[in-house]
Structures are given as structure tokens and as C-alpha cells.
């Protein structure tokens, strides 16, 4: 379902992104919808939203840390 047909969407907030297995969805959404990700949830609480930085995110996906 393409929500942008009904509601204007100009950016994304991704939640529950604390697992690397789910990390690829961010890149897929950016590519498919052609809109930026503004924030990403890295934990369970409302204070666990951080600004999304693509370079930091990509480094985290390929890091062995």
C-alpha cells in the first residue's frame, strides 16, 4: 500500500531498528520511496530516537563490533 497516495509523506522515522538483520530495510525504503529517513529508533523508549545519519548507519551494518 502506498500511503503517499492518501497522505503526503516527506520523510521516515524507522522504529525497532536495534538488530542488524533489520538494517537493510532502511536502504530499501529510501530507495523505493525516494524520501529521506529523519530519525531511527535504537532502543525501546521514546528517548531512543536519534537523527539518522546514513554514513554512520552503513558503517554500523558492516562493522564487526
mmJSON file of the N, C-alpha and C atoms, coordinates in Angstrom:
{"data_MODEL":{"atom_site":{
"group_PDB":["ATOM","ATOM","ATOM","ATOM","ATOM","ATOM","ATOM","ATOM","ATOM","ATOM","ATOM","ATOM","ATOM","ATOM","ATOM","ATOM","ATOM","ATOM","ATOM","ATOM","ATOM","ATOM","ATOM","ATOM","ATOM","ATOM","ATOM","ATOM","ATOM","ATOM","ATOM","ATOM","ATOM","ATOM","ATOM","ATOM","ATOM","ATOM","ATOM","ATOM","ATOM","ATOM","ATOM","ATOM","ATOM","ATOM","ATOM","ATOM","ATOM","ATOM","ATOM","ATOM","ATOM","ATOM","ATOM","ATOM","ATOM","ATOM","ATOM","ATOM","ATOM","ATOM","ATOM","ATOM","ATOM","ATOM","ATOM","ATOM","ATOM","ATOM","ATOM","ATOM","ATOM","ATOM","ATOM","ATOM","ATOM","ATOM","ATOM","ATOM","ATOM","ATOM","ATOM","ATOM","ATOM","ATOM","ATOM","ATOM","ATOM","ATOM","ATOM","ATOM","ATOM","ATOM","ATOM","ATOM","ATOM","ATOM","ATOM","ATOM","ATOM","ATOM","ATOM","ATOM","ATOM","ATOM","ATOM","ATOM","ATOM","ATOM","ATOM","ATOM","ATOM","ATOM","ATOM","ATOM","ATOM","ATOM","ATOM","ATOM","ATOM","ATOM","ATOM","ATOM","ATOM","ATOM","ATOM","ATOM","ATOM","ATOM","ATOM","ATOM","ATOM","ATOM","ATOM","ATOM","ATOM","ATOM","ATOM","ATOM","ATOM","ATOM","ATOM","ATOM","ATOM","ATOM","ATOM","ATOM","ATOM","ATOM","ATOM","ATOM","ATOM","ATOM","ATOM","ATOM","ATOM","ATOM","ATOM","ATOM","ATOM","ATOM","ATOM","ATOM","ATOM","ATOM","ATOM","ATOM","ATOM","ATOM","ATOM","ATOM","ATOM","ATOM","ATOM","ATOM","ATOM","ATOM","ATOM","ATOM","ATOM","ATOM","ATOM","ATOM","ATOM","ATOM","ATOM","ATOM","ATOM","ATOM","ATOM","ATOM","ATOM","ATOM","ATOM"],
"id":[1,2,3,4,5,6,7,8,9,10,11,12,13,14,15,16,17,18,19,20,21,22,23,24,25,26,27,28,29,30,31,32,33,34,35,36,37,38,39,40,41,42,43,44,45,46,47,48,49,50,51,52,53,54,55,56,57,58,59,60,61,62,63,64,65,66,67,68,69,70,71,72,73,74,75,76,77,78,79,80,81,82,83,84,85,86,87,88,89,90,91,92,93,94,95,96,97,98,99,100,101,102,103,104,105,106,107,108,109,110,111,112,113,114,115,116,117,118,119,120,121,122,123,124,125,126,127,128,129,130,131,132,133,134,135,136,137,138,139,140,141,142,143,144,145,146,147,148,149,150,151,152,153,154,155,156,157,158,159,160,161,162,163,164,165,166,167,168,169,170,171,172,173,174,175,176,177,178,179,180,181,182,183,184,185,186,187,188,189,190,191,192,193,194,195],
"type_symbol":["N","C","C","N","C","C","N","C","C","N","C","C","N","C","C","N","C","C","N","C","C","N","C","C","N","C","C","N","C","C","N","C","C","N","C","C","N","C","C","N","C","C","N","C","C","N","C","C","N","C","C","N","C","C","N","C","C","N","C","C","N","C","C","N","C","C","N","C","C","N","C","C","N","C","C","N","C","C","N","C","C","N","C","C","N","C","C","N","C","C","N","C","C","N","C","C","N","C","C","N","C","C","N","C","C","N","C","C","N","C","C","N","C","C","N","C","C","N","C","C","N","C","C","N","C","C","N","C","C","N","C","C","N","C","C","N","C","C","N","C","C","N","C","C","N","C","C","N","C","C","N","C","C","N","C","C","N","C","C","N","C","C","N","C","C","N","C","C","N","C","C","N","C","C","N","C","C","N","C","C","N","C","C","N","C","C","N","C","C","N","C","C","N","C","C"],
"label_atom_id":["N","CA","C","N","CA","C","N","CA","C","N","CA","C","N","CA","C","N","CA","C","N","CA","C","N","CA","C","N","CA","C","N","CA","C","N","CA","C","N","CA","C","N","CA","C","N","CA","C","N","CA","C","N","CA","C","N","CA","C","N","CA","C","N","CA","C","N","CA","C","N","CA","C","N","CA","C","N","CA","C","N","CA","C","N","CA","C","N","CA","C","N","CA","C","N","CA","C","N","CA","C","N","CA","C","N","CA","C","N","CA","C","N","CA","C","N","CA","C","N","CA","C","N","CA","C","N","CA","C","N","CA","C","N","CA","C","N","CA","C","N","CA","C","N","CA","C","N","CA","C","N","CA","C","N","CA","C","N","CA","C","N","CA","C","N","CA","C","N","CA","C","N","CA","C","N","CA","C","N","CA","C","N","CA","C","N","CA","C","N","CA","C","N","CA","C","N","CA","C","N","CA","C","N","CA","C","N","CA","C","N","CA","C","N","CA","C","N","CA","C","N","CA","C","N","CA","C"],
"label_alt_id":[null,null,null,null,null,null,null,null,null,null,null,null,null,null,null,null,null,null,null,null,null,null,null,null,null,null,null,null,null,null,null,null,null,null,null,null,null,null,null,null,null,null,null,null,null,null,null,null,null,null,null,null,null,null,null,null,null,null,null,null,null,null,null,null,null,null,null,null,null,null,null,null,null,null,null,null,null,null,null,null,null,null,null,null,null,null,null,null,null,null,null,null,null,null,null,null,null,null,null,null,null,null,null,null,null,null,null,null,null,null,null,null,null,null,null,null,null,null,null,null,null,null,null,null,null,null,null,null,null,null,null,null,null,null,null,null,null,null,null,null,null,null,null,null,null,null,null,null,null,null,null,null,null,null,null,null,null,null,null,null,null,null,null,null,null,null,null,null,null,null,null,null,null,null,null,null,null,null,null,null,null,null,null,null,null,null,null,null,null,null,null,null,null,null,null],
"label_comp_id":["UNK","UNK","UNK","UNK","UNK","UNK","UNK","UNK","UNK","UNK","UNK","UNK","UNK","UNK","UNK","UNK","UNK","UNK","UNK","UNK","UNK","UNK","UNK","UNK","UNK","UNK","UNK","UNK","UNK","UNK","UNK","UNK","UNK","UNK","UNK","UNK","UNK","UNK","UNK","UNK","UNK","UNK","UNK","UNK","UNK","UNK","UNK","UNK","UNK","UNK","UNK","UNK","UNK","UNK","UNK","UNK","UNK","UNK","UNK","UNK","UNK","UNK","UNK","UNK","UNK","UNK","UNK","UNK","UNK","UNK","UNK","UNK","UNK","UNK","UNK","UNK","UNK","UNK","UNK","UNK","UNK","UNK","UNK","UNK","UNK","UNK","UNK","UNK","UNK","UNK","UNK","UNK","UNK","UNK","UNK","UNK","UNK","UNK","UNK","UNK","UNK","UNK","UNK","UNK","UNK","UNK","UNK","UNK","UNK","UNK","UNK","UNK","UNK","UNK","UNK","UNK","UNK","UNK","UNK","UNK","UNK","UNK","UNK","UNK","UNK","UNK","UNK","UNK","UNK","UNK","UNK","UNK","UNK","UNK","UNK","UNK","UNK","UNK","UNK","UNK","UNK","UNK","UNK","UNK","UNK","UNK","UNK","UNK","UNK","UNK","UNK","UNK","UNK","UNK","UNK","UNK","UNK","UNK","UNK","UNK","UNK","UNK","UNK","UNK","UNK","UNK","UNK","UNK","UNK","UNK","UNK","UNK","UNK","UNK","UNK","UNK","UNK","UNK","UNK","UNK","UNK","UNK","UNK","UNK","UNK","UNK","UNK","UNK","UNK","UNK","UNK","UNK","UNK","UNK","UNK"],
"label_asym_id":["A","A","A","A","A","A","A","A","A","A","A","A","A","A","A","A","A","A","A","A","A","A","A","A","A","A","A","A","A","A","A","A","A","A","A","A","A","A","A","A","A","A","A","A","A","A","A","A","A","A","A","A","A","A","A","A","A","A","A","A","A","A","A","A","A","A","A","A","A","A","A","A","A","A","A","A","A","A","A","A","A","A","A","A","A","A","A","A","A","A","A","A","A","A","A","A","A","A","A","A","A","A","A","A","A","A","A","A","A","A","A","A","A","A","A","A","A","A","A","A","A","A","A","A","A","A","A","A","A","A","A","A","A","A","A","A","A","A","A","A","A","A","A","A","A","A","A","A","A","A","A","A","A","A","A","A","A","A","A","A","A","A","A","A","A","A","A","A","A","A","A","A","A","A","A","A","A","A","A","A","A","A","A","A","A","A","A","A","A","A","A","A","A","A","A"],
"label_entity_id":["1","1","1","1","1","1","1","1","1","1","1","1","1","1","1","1","1","1","1","1","1","1","1","1","1","1","1","1","1","1","1","1","1","1","1","1","1","1","1","1","1","1","1","1","1","1","1","1","1","1","1","1","1","1","1","1","1","1","1","1","1","1","1","1","1","1","1","1","1","1","1","1","1","1","1","1","1","1","1","1","1","1","1","1","1","1","1","1","1","1","1","1","1","1","1","1","1","1","1","1","1","1","1","1","1","1","1","1","1","1","1","1","1","1","1","1","1","1","1","1","1","1","1","1","1","1","1","1","1","1","1","1","1","1","1","1","1","1","1","1","1","1","1","1","1","1","1","1","1","1","1","1","1","1","1","1","1","1","1","1","1","1","1","1","1","1","1","1","1","1","1","1","1","1","1","1","1","1","1","1","1","1","1","1","1","1","1","1","1","1","1","1","1","1","1"],
"label_seq_id":[1,1,1,2,2,2,3,3,3,4,4,4,5,5,5,6,6,6,7,7,7,8,8,8,9,9,9,10,10,10,11,11,11,12,12,12,13,13,13,14,14,14,15,15,15,16,16,16,17,17,17,18,18,18,19,19,19,20,20,20,21,21,21,22,22,22,23,23,23,24,24,24,25,25,25,26,26,26,27,27,27,28,28,28,29,29,29,30,30,30,31,31,31,32,32,32,33,33,33,34,34,34,35,35,35,36,36,36,37,37,37,38,38,38,39,39,39,40,40,40,41,41,41,42,42,42,43,43,43,44,44,44,45,45,45,46,46,46,47,47,47,48,48,48,49,49,49,50,50,50,51,51,51,52,52,52,53,53,53,54,54,54,55,55,55,56,56,56,57,57,57,58,58,58,59,59,59,60,60,60,61,61,61,62,62,62,63,63,63,64,64,64,65,65,65],
"pdbx_PDB_ins_code":[null,null,null,null,null,null,null,null,null,null,null,null,null,null,null,null,null,null,null,null,null,null,null,null,null,null,null,null,null,null,null,null,null,null,null,null,null,null,null,null,null,null,null,null,null,null,null,null,null,null,null,null,null,null,null,null,null,null,null,null,null,null,null,null,null,null,null,null,null,null,null,null,null,null,null,null,null,null,null,null,null,null,null,null,null,null,null,null,null,null,null,null,null,null,null,null,null,null,null,null,null,null,null,null,null,null,null,null,null,null,null,null,null,null,null,null,null,null,null,null,null,null,null,null,null,null,null,null,null,null,null,null,null,null,null,null,null,null,null,null,null,null,null,null,null,null,null,null,null,null,null,null,null,null,null,null,null,null,null,null,null,null,null,null,null,null,null,null,null,null,null,null,null,null,null,null,null,null,null,null,null,null,null,null,null,null,null,null,null,null,null,null,null,null,null],
"Cartn_x":[0.849,0.0,0.885,0.656,1.424,0.654,1.042,0.341,0.424,1.489,1.657,0.573,-0.199,-1.341,-2.457,-2.48,-3.548,-3.078,-1.846,-1.286,0.1,0.377,1.716,2.777,3.772,4.87,6.16,6.9,8.135,9.393,9.213,10.363,9.871,10.838,10.506,11.13,10.491,11.065,10.996,12.156,12.209,12.325,11.492,11.489,11.962,12.322,12.734,13.868,14.874,15.996,17.229,17.044,18.176,18.864,18.384,19.014,19.586,20.793,21.411,20.685,19.98,19.252,18.161,17.653,16.593,17.152,18.46,19.083,18.874,18.807,18.649,17.351,16.349,15.051,15.168,16.057,16.223,16.653,17.627,18.105,17.033,16.298,15.216,14.129,13.763,12.71,13.165,14.415,14.943,14.9,15.324,15.37,13.965,13.083,11.745,10.887,10.919,10.045,10.691,12.012,12.753,12.517,12.489,12.389,13.392,13.838,14.868,14.302,15.199,14.906,15.413,14.553,14.966,15.462,14.766,15.137,15.078,15.846,15.856,15.802,14.982,14.87,15.925,16.692,17.783,17.563,16.383,16.075,14.584,14.194,12.788,12.006,12.691,11.993,11.919,11.085,10.907,12.207,13.053,14.336,15.38,15.031,15.965,15.876,15.274,15.265,16.443,17.213,18.365,18.255,18.846,18.856,19.541,18.962,19.513,20.653,21.822,22.982,23.387,23.223,23.435,24.835,25.862,27.224,27.432,26.953,27.078,26.297,25.119,24.277,24.972,25.531,26.211,27.437,28.195,29.349,28.917,27.79,27.274,26.843,26.33,25.905,27.076,28.201,29.331,30.37,30.167,31.106,30.981,32.067,32.079,32.023,31.842,31.825,30.603],
"Cartn_y":[-1.185,0.0,1.235,2.133,3.371,4.474,4.717,5.712,7.109,7.383,8.729,9.106,8.132,8.447,9.123,8.88,9.394,10.472,10.341,11.266,11.678,12.971,13.396,12.928,12.222,11.736,12.317,13.06,13.665,13.149,12.295,11.657,10.489,9.681,8.489,8.532,7.849,7.545,6.032,5.4,3.946,3.55,2.635,2.191,0.755,0.375,-1.004,-1.464,-0.63,-0.946,-1.345,-2.031,-2.388,-3.676,-4.344,-5.558,-5.345,-5.848,-5.626,-6.363,-7.444,-8.187,-7.331,-6.353,-5.483,-4.261,-4.071,-2.853,-2.579,-3.602,-3.416,-2.761,-2.824,-2.225,-0.715,-0.079,1.372,1.743,1.032,1.325,1.045,-0.016,-0.371,0.698,1.201,2.22,3.532,3.914,5.136,5.018,3.875,3.658,3.59,2.817,2.602,3.86,4.569,5.724,7.036,7.023,8.218,9.392,9.089,10.116,9.775,10.776,10.527,9.923,9.308,8.874,9.98,10.51,11.586,11.055,10.058,9.513,8.001,7.39,5.937,5.563,4.567,4.081,3.034,3.232,2.311,1.581,1.692,1.043,0.932,0.824,0.585,1.841,2.894,4.07,5.22,6.19,7.376,8.182,8.079,8.786,8.086,6.957,6.176,6.475,7.595,8.037,8.971,8.711,9.547,9.988,11.133,11.551,10.487,10.211,9.205,9.812,9.182,9.592,8.385,8.489,7.36,6.77,7.611,7.089,6.287,6.793,6.089,4.776,4.815,3.634,2.556,2.952,1.983,1.373,2.209,1.688,0.686,0.948,0.028,-1.312,-1.285,-2.524,-3.441,-2.839,-3.669,-3.862,-3.225,-3.34,-4.677,-5.178,-6.415,-6.144,-4.91,-4.549,-5.07],
"Cartn_z":[0.0,0.0,0.0,-0.906,-0.99,-0.266,0.992,1.812,1.22,0.449,-0.081,-1.09,-1.547,-2.412,-1.631,-0.3,0.543,1.52,1.98,2.962,2.477,2.369,1.942,2.941,2.457,3.29,2.737,3.593,3.095,3.788,4.803,5.441,6.288,6.748,7.524,8.906,9.84,11.142,11.264,11.378,11.491,12.955,13.375,14.766,14.869,16.066,16.361,15.461,15.297,14.415,15.213,16.334,17.177,16.73,15.703,15.198,13.814,13.559,12.257,11.149,11.469,10.442,9.809,10.546,10.04,9.331,9.389,8.891,7.428,6.608,5.176,4.785,5.639,5.312,5.155,5.891,5.783,4.373,3.85,2.496,1.461,1.661,0.745,0.722,1.9,1.987,1.338,1.597,0.99,-0.534,-1.038,-2.483,-3.083,-2.462,-3.022,-2.971,-1.85,-1.675,-2.099,-2.255,-2.646,-1.691,-0.392,0.644,1.743,2.483,3.495,4.784,5.535,6.895,7.808,8.669,9.58,10.923,11.469,12.775,12.734,13.644,13.745,15.224,15.525,16.895,17.164,18.219,18.531,19.851,20.409,21.68,21.876,23.12,23.449,23.827,24.247,24.769,23.796,24.15,23.308,23.232,24.237,24.224,23.369,22.798,21.997,20.504,20.138,18.745,18.536,17.493,17.176,15.72,15.406,13.996,13.14,12.004,11.1,10.305,10.38,9.594,8.756,7.44,6.545,6.68,6.724,6.821,8.106,9.208,10.489,10.439,9.85,9.734,8.9,7.762,6.882,7.563,8.266,8.998,10.052,10.705,11.705,11.109,9.894,9.238,8.901,8.544,8.121,9.219,10.361,11.466,12.177,12.691,13.474,14.965,15.369,16.795,17.491],
"occupancy":[1.0,1.0,1.0,1.0,1.0,1.0,1.0,1.0,1.0,1.0,1.0,1.0,1.0,1.0,1.0,1.0,1.0,1.0,1.0,1.0,1.0,1.0,1.0,1.0,1.0,1.0,1.0,1.0,1.0,1.0,1.0,1.0,1.0,1.0,1.0,1.0,1.0,1.0,1.0,1.0,1.0,1.0,1.0,1.0,1.0,1.0,1.0,1.0,1.0,1.0,1.0,1.0,1.0,1.0,1.0,1.0,1.0,1.0,1.0,1.0,1.0,1.0,1.0,1.0,1.0,1.0,1.0,1.0,1.0,1.0,1.0,1.0,1.0,1.0,1.0,1.0,1.0,1.0,1.0,1.0,1.0,1.0,1.0,1.0,1.0,1.0,1.0,1.0,1.0,1.0,1.0,1.0,1.0,1.0,1.0,1.0,1.0,1.0,1.0,1.0,1.0,1.0,1.0,1.0,1.0,1.0,1.0,1.0,1.0,1.0,1.0,1.0,1.0,1.0,1.0,1.0,1.0,1.0,1.0,1.0,1.0,1.0,1.0,1.0,1.0,1.0,1.0,1.0,1.0,1.0,1.0,1.0,1.0,1.0,1.0,1.0,1.0,1.0,1.0,1.0,1.0,1.0,1.0,1.0,1.0,1.0,1.0,1.0,1.0,1.0,1.0,1.0,1.0,1.0,1.0,1.0,1.0,1.0,1.0,1.0,1.0,1.0,1.0,1.0,1.0,1.0,1.0,1.0,1.0,1.0,1.0,1.0,1.0,1.0,1.0,1.0,1.0,1.0,1.0,1.0,1.0,1.0,1.0,1.0,1.0,1.0,1.0,1.0,1.0,1.0,1.0,1.0,1.0,1.0,1.0],
"B_iso_or_equiv":[0.0,0.0,0.0,0.0,0.0,0.0,0.0,0.0,0.0,0.0,0.0,0.0,0.0,0.0,0.0,0.0,0.0,0.0,0.0,0.0,0.0,0.0,0.0,0.0,0.0,0.0,0.0,0.0,0.0,0.0,0.0,0.0,0.0,0.0,0.0,0.0,0.0,0.0,0.0,0.0,0.0,0.0,0.0,0.0,0.0,0.0,0.0,0.0,0.0,0.0,0.0,0.0,0.0,0.0,0.0,0.0,0.0,0.0,0.0,0.0,0.0,0.0,0.0,0.0,0.0,0.0,0.0,0.0,0.0,0.0,0.0,0.0,0.0,0.0,0.0,0.0,0.0,0.0,0.0,0.0,0.0,0.0,0.0,0.0,0.0,0.0,0.0,0.0,0.0,0.0,0.0,0.0,0.0,0.0,0.0,0.0,0.0,0.0,0.0,0.0,0.0,0.0,0.0,0.0,0.0,0.0,0.0,0.0,0.0,0.0,0.0,0.0,0.0,0.0,0.0,0.0,0.0,0.0,0.0,0.0,0.0,0.0,0.0,0.0,0.0,0.0,0.0,0.0,0.0,0.0,0.0,0.0,0.0,0.0,0.0,0.0,0.0,0.0,0.0,0.0,0.0,0.0,0.0,0.0,0.0,0.0,0.0,0.0,0.0,0.0,0.0,0.0,0.0,0.0,0.0,0.0,0.0,0.0,0.0,0.0,0.0,0.0,0.0,0.0,0.0,0.0,0.0,0.0,0.0,0.0,0.0,0.0,0.0,0.0,0.0,0.0,0.0,0.0,0.0,0.0,0.0,0.0,0.0,0.0,0.0,0.0,0.0,0.0,0.0,0.0,0.0,0.0,0.0,0.0,0.0],
"pdbx_formal_charge":[null,null,null,null,null,null,null,null,null,null,null,null,null,null,null,null,null,null,null,null,null,null,null,null,null,null,null,null,null,null,null,null,null,null,null,null,null,null,null,null,null,null,null,null,null,null,null,null,null,null,null,null,null,null,null,null,null,null,null,null,null,null,null,null,null,null,null,null,null,null,null,null,null,null,null,null,null,null,null,null,null,null,null,null,null,null,null,null,null,null,null,null,null,null,null,null,null,null,null,null,null,null,null,null,null,null,null,null,null,null,null,null,null,null,null,null,null,null,null,null,null,null,null,null,null,null,null,null,null,null,null,null,null,null,null,null,null,null,null,null,null,null,null,null,null,null,null,null,null,null,null,null,null,null,null,null,null,null,null,null,null,null,null,null,null,null,null,null,null,null,null,null,null,null,null,null,null,null,null,null,null,null,null,null,null,null,null,null,null,null,null,null,null,null,null],
"auth_seq_id":[1,1,1,2,2,2,3,3,3,4,4,4,5,5,5,6,6,6,7,7,7,8,8,8,9,9,9,10,10,10,11,11,11,12,12,12,13,13,13,14,14,14,15,15,15,16,16,16,17,17,17,18,18,18,19,19,19,20,20,20,21,21,21,22,22,22,23,23,23,24,24,24,25,25,25,26,26,26,27,27,27,28,28,28,29,29,29,30,30,30,31,31,31,32,32,32,33,33,33,34,34,34,35,35,35,36,36,36,37,37,37,38,38,38,39,39,39,40,40,40,41,41,41,42,42,42,43,43,43,44,44,44,45,45,45,46,46,46,47,47,47,48,48,48,49,49,49,50,50,50,51,51,51,52,52,52,53,53,53,54,54,54,55,55,55,56,56,56,57,57,57,58,58,58,59,59,59,60,60,60,61,61,61,62,62,62,63,63,63,64,64,64,65,65,65],
"auth_comp_id":["UNK","UNK","UNK","UNK","UNK","UNK","UNK","UNK","UNK","UNK","UNK","UNK","UNK","UNK","UNK","UNK","UNK","UNK","UNK","UNK","UNK","UNK","UNK","UNK","UNK","UNK","UNK","UNK","UNK","UNK","UNK","UNK","UNK","UNK","UNK","UNK","UNK","UNK","UNK","UNK","UNK","UNK","UNK","UNK","UNK","UNK","UNK","UNK","UNK","UNK","UNK","UNK","UNK","UNK","UNK","UNK","UNK","UNK","UNK","UNK","UNK","UNK","UNK","UNK","UNK","UNK","UNK","UNK","UNK","UNK","UNK","UNK","UNK","UNK","UNK","UNK","UNK","UNK","UNK","UNK","UNK","UNK","UNK","UNK","UNK","UNK","UNK","UNK","UNK","UNK","UNK","UNK","UNK","UNK","UNK","UNK","UNK","UNK","UNK","UNK","UNK","UNK","UNK","UNK","UNK","UNK","UNK","UNK","UNK","UNK","UNK","UNK","UNK","UNK","UNK","UNK","UNK","UNK","UNK","UNK","UNK","UNK","UNK","UNK","UNK","UNK","UNK","UNK","UNK","UNK","UNK","UNK","UNK","UNK","UNK","UNK","UNK","UNK","UNK","UNK","UNK","UNK","UNK","UNK","UNK","UNK","UNK","UNK","UNK","UNK","UNK","UNK","UNK","UNK","UNK","UNK","UNK","UNK","UNK","UNK","UNK","UNK","UNK","UNK","UNK","UNK","UNK","UNK","UNK","UNK","UNK","UNK","UNK","UNK","UNK","UNK","UNK","UNK","UNK","UNK","UNK","UNK","UNK","UNK","UNK","UNK","UNK","UNK","UNK","UNK","UNK","UNK","UNK","UNK","UNK"],
"auth_asym_id":["A","A","A","A","A","A","A","A","A","A","A","A","A","A","A","A","A","A","A","A","A","A","A","A","A","A","A","A","A","A","A","A","A","A","A","A","A","A","A","A","A","A","A","A","A","A","A","A","A","A","A","A","A","A","A","A","A","A","A","A","A","A","A","A","A","A","A","A","A","A","A","A","A","A","A","A","A","A","A","A","A","A","A","A","A","A","A","A","A","A","A","A","A","A","A","A","A","A","A","A","A","A","A","A","A","A","A","A","A","A","A","A","A","A","A","A","A","A","A","A","A","A","A","A","A","A","A","A","A","A","A","A","A","A","A","A","A","A","A","A","A","A","A","A","A","A","A","A","A","A","A","A","A","A","A","A","A","A","A","A","A","A","A","A","A","A","A","A","A","A","A","A","A","A","A","A","A","A","A","A","A","A","A","A","A","A","A","A","A","A","A","A","A","A","A"],
"auth_atom_id":["N","CA","C","N","CA","C","N","CA","C","N","CA","C","N","CA","C","N","CA","C","N","CA","C","N","CA","C","N","CA","C","N","CA","C","N","CA","C","N","CA","C","N","CA","C","N","CA","C","N","CA","C","N","CA","C","N","CA","C","N","CA","C","N","CA","C","N","CA","C","N","CA","C","N","CA","C","N","CA","C","N","CA","C","N","CA","C","N","CA","C","N","CA","C","N","CA","C","N","CA","C","N","CA","C","N","CA","C","N","CA","C","N","CA","C","N","CA","C","N","CA","C","N","CA","C","N","CA","C","N","CA","C","N","CA","C","N","CA","C","N","CA","C","N","CA","C","N","CA","C","N","CA","C","N","CA","C","N","CA","C","N","CA","C","N","CA","C","N","CA","C","N","CA","C","N","CA","C","N","CA","C","N","CA","C","N","CA","C","N","CA","C","N","CA","C","N","CA","C","N","CA","C","N","CA","C","N","CA","C","N","CA","C","N","CA","C","N","CA","C","N","CA","C","N","CA","C"],
"pdbx_PDB_model_num":[1,1,1,1,1,1,1,1,1,1,1,1,1,1,1,1,1,1,1,1,1,1,1,1,1,1,1,1,1,1,1,1,1,1,1,1,1,1,1,1,1,1,1,1,1,1,1,1,1,1,1,1,1,1,1,1,1,1,1,1,1,1,1,1,1,1,1,1,1,1,1,1,1,1,1,1,1,1,1,1,1,1,1,1,1,1,1,1,1,1,1,1,1,1,1,1,1,1,1,1,1,1,1,1,1,1,1,1,1,1,1,1,1,1,1,1,1,1,1,1,1,1,1,1,1,1,1,1,1,1,1,1,1,1,1,1,1,1,1,1,1,1,1,1,1,1,1,1,1,1,1,1,1,1,1,1,1,1,1,1,1,1,1,1,1,1,1,1,1,1,1,1,1,1,1,1,1,1,1,1,1,1,1,1,1,1,1,1,1,1,1,1,1,1,1]
}}}
